[in-house]
Amino acid sequence: MAQGAESLDEAERKRVWADFRSAVNMSPAALEKWLRTEESRSVGWTHEGESEAVGHQEGRRIVEIRRRRKSDLTEDDYRHMRKVVGYVHRHMAQGGPKEDKTHSRWRYSLMNWGHDPLKA
């Protein structure tokens, strides 16, 4: 296995699942709808030679994971879920802009990763 590709035990899978479900507070349908907007496409970093931002690609992957049955998730899915949780936690810790969080790049970026910081 590649470095960082260790197999997760059942307790770790449960923790990752719970953390992911907490971090990704948008439904697959809501996330797909969001990803079709100009606002979604207006934010994020793009790899050289690509046209789609990393966060936008992540959003599509998150939709795939959310639509799978828990029993069908792979080790790679769980590693990806950990990555998503880390991203959401880091960006939430930034707190976002003091004014107009609703229309901020900070919120749009988080939403590409399946988390709407304004959702109760």
N, C-alpha and C positions, 0 to 999 in steps of 0.2 A: 504494500500500500504506500501511496505517496505520503510525504510528511504532512501532518495535520489531517490525514484521512483515516484516523483510528476508528475502529468500530465502537459504536456507542452501546452501552448496556441499557437495559430496560428502564432503570431509574433515570438515566440521562435523557433517554428518548421522551419520557414523560415530562421532564422538566423543560426540554426544548419545545415540546408540543404546547405546553401551558404558556410558556413565555411568548411563543409565536402567536398563539391565539389572542393573547393580551395585546401584543404590539400591533398586530394587523387587525385594526378595528373597522375596516371597510369590507363589505361583502364582495365576493367575486364579481357580481353584476355591477355594483357601484364602482369598483375599481376599473373594470373594463370600460364603463361609460366615461369615467374620468380620463382614462388613457387616450380616448378619442378626441379630447379637447385641445385647443390651441395652448391653453395655459399649461397643460401637462407637457406638451412638447417644447415649451418655452424655457424650461429649466434643465439643469444638469450638465454634467461633463460628458463629452463624447470622445471616444477613442479615435485616434488619427485614422482616417480612411473610412470611418463609419458615419452614418447619418443619424442614427438613433442614439440618444443619450443612455448612459449606463442605467440610470434610475428608471427610465422608460422600459428598458429590457427587463429590469428586475420586476417591474409591475406585472409584465406578462408572465414571468416565471411564477410569481406569487399566486396569480390567478390559477395557473395549472396545479400548483401544490394544494391550494384551498379546495379545488374541485375533486381531488383524489380522496379516496377513503383512507383513513388513518392506517389501516392494515396494508395498504398498497404503497406507502411511502418508503423510499429507499434511503440508504446511508447518505447518498449525495443530497437528497431532499432535506434530511435532517441537518446536514452541514450548512446547506443554503438557508434553512430556517434560522440557524444560529447567526449567520451573517446578517440577515434581515433584522433580527432582534437587536444586534449590536448597533446597526445603523440607526434604527429608530431611537434607541436609548441615547446615543451620542448626540443626535440632532435635537431631541427633546430637551436635553440638558443645556443646550445653547439658549433656550427660552424664546427664540424668535425675536422679531422686531417689537419695539415698544408700541408702535402705532400700526394700525391696519394689518393685523396678522391674517385677516381673512383673504387678502389679495397679495400676500407676500410670496416671494420665491421660496422662503423657508417652508411655508405650508405646502406649496405646490410640490416641492421636492419630497417632503414626507409623504404626501398623498401618492406620489409615484411608487413609493415603497409600501403602500397599503395602509398608511396611518394618517387619519385626519385629526390633527391636534385640537380642532374645535369641536369634535364629536364628543358628546357627554358619555 
